[in-house]
Amino acid sequence: MSAVARVDRLTKDFRVGFWRPRPHRALDALSFEIPAGGVFGLLGPNGAGKSTTLKLLLDLLRPTSGRAELLGKPSGDVQARQRLGFLPENPTFYDQLTAEELLTYFAGLFGYRGEDRGRRAAAALDQVGLNGADRKRPLRQYSKGMVQRVGIAQAIVNDPELVILDEPMSGLDPLGRREVRELIIRLRDEGRTVLFSSHILSDAETLCSGVGILAKGQLVAQGTLAELTRGGAGGAEIVVSDLPPSVADALARRVARVTRIADGRYSIEVAGAARPEPLIAELAAAGAALVSVAPLRTTLEDVFMSALSKAKERAEGPERSRGAS
C-alpha cells in the first residue's frame, strides 16, 4: 500500500524568548509514513509537536532540516495541494457570511466556476449535515460544533484524497465530538485517507486504524491499534456488589487489585492466566452479587502512558549522567 504522507528526519527549531532568544527544538529527526486508506491519528500531549508536523507537511512552515512528502510530491507541491483538504485547529472564517456563501467562495478558490461551484458547495454541506435554513444563517450564529462542520465542509469541497484535521475535537461538547467522529467515519467509508491530530485518546481508539505517538518532538510509538495493544497481561476484571469489606481486604492480598467504586461496588482484577470462575464462586459464597466479568486488555491509554514514560526516562538518562559526573 502506497504512503500518502512521508517525513524523513524532519527537524524544526524555533527561536524563543525576547531579550535573548534561544533555540527550541520542536521536532527532532522525525520519520514516519502514513499508508493510504483509513484514519491515522497523530497523538501526543500538548506541546509534543503535532501541529508543527502538520504545518511542515503542508508547507505552512519550513523545516530546519529533513524533508516531507504528501501524495508522492514534496510538501508545497501545487498538484498535491489540489488533492488534499485541511482544517486548522482554530479556524477563523468570515463570520458575516452564510455557510453557503463561504463554501461557494472556497470552491471558487479551487478553480470551480459557475454552476459547478454552487454544486460543489452544496454537496460538501450535504456531507456534513448542514441543510435548509442553517445554510442561510451567518456563521456568527453558529455553535462551535457547527463551525467545525463548516470547517470540514471546506476541507472536502475539492473532493480530496487526503483530509488533514488538526485537533478537530478541540473545544467541542460531547454532542459536537460525536458529530465530528461520525463525519470522520463517513470520510473513511468514502475511501478517503484521514490524518488527524489529537490528545483525546478515546476518540483515537474509536476512529483510528493506525496511530503515531509524539513526545517532545520525537516519535515514540507507531503502528496499528492491534499491533500496539497486542501482548497485554491478560486476566479479568470482576465487578461485584454487596461484598463485605472484610472479604475485600482479604482479597487484596491475593489478587492483582481491589478497588472500591461507585455505589459500594468493588472491581477485582485477576491477573495473568488465572481463571475467574473459582473466585466468582468464592465471592458468591461470601454474599456478593456478580455485576460483570470482562477480560483485561491493553488499551491505547496504556500504550500512550508507557510510551511517554519511556521517552521521559530516555531524556532524563543523559541529564542524570551529566549530574553524576
N, C-alpha and C positions, 0 to 999 in steps of 0.2 A: 504494500500500500504506500503510495507516494506521500511525502510530507507537504502539508500546506504552509507550515512555518518552520523555520530553522534558525537557530542562533549558534554562533561558533565563537567561543571565548569572548563573549560580549562584556565589555568593561565600560563603566561610566563614572567619572569623577566630577564632583561639583566643588565650587569654592563657596565656603560658608563663613559667616562672620562679617562684621562691618569694619572695625578698625584694623584688624589683622586677619584677613581672610586666610583660611586654612583648607586644605583639600579634604573632601569627604567622599569615600568610595561607596556609591550607591549600588553598583553591580560589580562583581568580581569574577571575571573569566567565566561567565555563564554560558553553558552549552546545553541545548536540548532540541528535540524535534517533536512536532505535533502531526500525527497522521491524519489523513483526510477522513472525513466522516465522524459522526458522533459529537460529543460535548467534552471539551478538555477544560479542566479547572486549574488556574494558576493561583495557588493558595499560599497564605503566609500572614503573619501578624502585621499590624500597621508599621510601615517603615521598612518592610522586607525587600522592597524593590519591584513590586508587582506592576504598579502604574508606570514606573520608569521603563520596565521591559516592554510594555505595550507601546509606549510612545517611541521607543527606539525601533521597534518592529515597523511602526507606521511612518517613520522618518520625521516625527514631530520633534525628536531630539537627535543629536548626532553623537555617536559613541566616541569615547576616548580611544578605544581600540576594539578589535573584533569586528564581526560582520553579522548581518541579519538578512534573511530572505523571507518573502511572502509569496506563496503560489508560484514558486520556482524562479522568482525575479528578485533582484536586490531591493531592499526596502526603499520606498520612494518612487519606484518604477510606475509610470503613469498607467500602463496596461494592467498592472497588478491592482492598482487603486480602483480601477473601474470594476473589478471583480470582487470587491470586499465592501463591507459596511462597518461602521464604527459608532459606538455610543460611549462618550466620555463619562467619567464618574459623576460630575456635576454639570449636566448640560444646561446651557443658557440659550433660550430661544427668544425670538421677537414676540413678547407676550401679548402685544396688541393684535396679533394675527390669530385667525382661527386655525385649527388643525388642518383643515382642508387647504387653506391658503399657504400654510407653512410647507406642507408636503408637496404642493404644486411647485413651490419655489425650489425645493430641494431636487425634485425631478428635473426641473429646468437646468440646474447646475450639472446634472449628468448628461445633458445634451438632448433630453426628450423635448419635443415641440408639439404644439397644437393639441389635438385631442388625445394623443398618446401620452402627453404629460399629465393630463387630468385622469386618464385611466390608470396610470402608474400610481398616482397619489391615492386614488380611491381603493385600488387593490391593496396597497400597503396598510391603509386604515382598516380595511376589512379584516386583514390578517391579525391585527392587534385588537380587534373587537371594539373599535370606536365607530359607532353608527349613528344615523339620524341626527338629532339635534346637537349631540356632543360635537360633531364636526363643525358646527356653525358658531360655537362659543369661543370667545377669546381665551387664549391659553392662560391668562392671569386668573381665570375662574376654575382652573383645573386643580385637582388634588395632586400630591406627589406621585401617587401611583399612575394617574392618568398621564402626567408629564413623562413618566418613564415609558409608558406605552407609545406615546408620540415619538419619543427618542428612538425606540426600537423600530417604529414605522419608518423613520427617516434613514435608519441603518439598513433597511431591506428594500427601499424604494427602487433601487437599481437591480433587484433580483440577484444578490451576491452569492458567490460560492462559499465565502468565509465571512462570518459575522463575529466581530470582536466587541465585547461588552466589558467595560471597566467598572467593577463594583456595582452591578445592576440592581442589587437588593439594598443598597445603601440608603438608610433613612426611611425605608418603607415599613408600613404596619403589616401585620400578618396577612391581611387580605391582599394588599399590594404585592407582597412577596409571592403569594400563591399565584396571582395573575401573571407575574413575570416568569415564574417557574413554568407555568403552562405554555407561555409564549416560546420559551426556550425549547421545550419538548416538541412543540409544533414545528419549529425551525429544523430541529434534528430530524423529525419524521419526514420533512420535505426533502431530505438529502443534503442539507447544508452542514458545514462544519461550524460549530460554535466554540469560540475561545472566550472564556470569561475569567476575570479575577475576582477573588472574594476572600474574606476571612470568616465567613459563615459556613461552618463545616457541614451542618445538616443539609443545607442547600446543595453543596457539592456532592455529598453522599447520595442524595436523591437523583441528581441530574447527570453526573459525570461518568463517562466510560473510562477516562484516564485523568490523572492529576499530576501536577508538579508542585512541590512544596519548596518555597523560598525562605531563607533566613539570612538576614544581614547581607543581601545581595548574592547569595550563593544557593545553588540547587542542592537541597539536602535529601530529597527523595523524589522519585518519579516512577510511574507505572500505572497499570490498570488497577481499579479498586480490588479486583480479585487477587492480583499479584501482591499488592501492598498489605492486604489483610490476611493472606494465607499463612498458615502455621501458627494460629493462635493457641493459647494454652489449653483450650477445651474446658470441659466441665459443664456445670449447670447452675442456674440461679433458681432457687426455690423461694417463693413468696408465700407466707402463711399469716393468718390472723389468730388471735386468742392464744398466743404462745406464752406460757408462764415465764416471767423474767428470769427465774432461777434456771429454767431449762435453756434459755437463750445464753445466759452466762456460761453454762457448762459447755454448750456447743461451740462457743467462741474459741475454746482451746483445741477443738478437733477439726474444724473446717477452715477454709481459706478466709472467710469474712462473715460476720454477722452484723447487720445494720438495721437499726430501728427506723422505720419510715412512717409515712403518714397514717393516721388513724390507728396507731398502735400496731401496725403490721411489721413483720420482720422480713428482710431479704437475707437469705442464707446462700453463700456461694460455695459450691463444691468444686474444687479444682481438679485438673488432670483427668485421668481415666476412670475415676471413681464413679460408680453408677448411683443415681439419686434415689432409686426405689427403696433401698433399706432405710435411708434417712427419712424418706416420706412416711414410711410405716411407723418409724420411731416417733416422729412428730405427731402423727395421728393418735398414737397411743398416749401421748402426753397431753392430749386435748386440743391440739392446734387444728385449725381448719385450712386446708390447702386452697390457695388463691390462684397460683400459676406455677408452671415449671417451664423454663426456657433455656436453651443451650447458650453458653457463654461464647462469644466470638470477639475477635479483634475488630474494633471499629476504626473508622477514619480518624476519629479524635485520638484514639490510642496511637496510631501511626504518626499523626501530626505532632503530638506531645513528645513522643520518643525521638522523632527526627530533630525537633528543636532542642531537646535536651542534649543529644549527641553533638549537635552543632555548637552549642554553648560550651560543652566540655572541650571540644577541639580548639575553640577560640581562646579559652582560658588556659589551656595547657602551656603554650609558649609564654604567656604572661607569668604563670607560676614559676616556670623555669628561669625566666629573667630575674624574678624576685628572689629566688633561692640563690642565684649566683651573686 
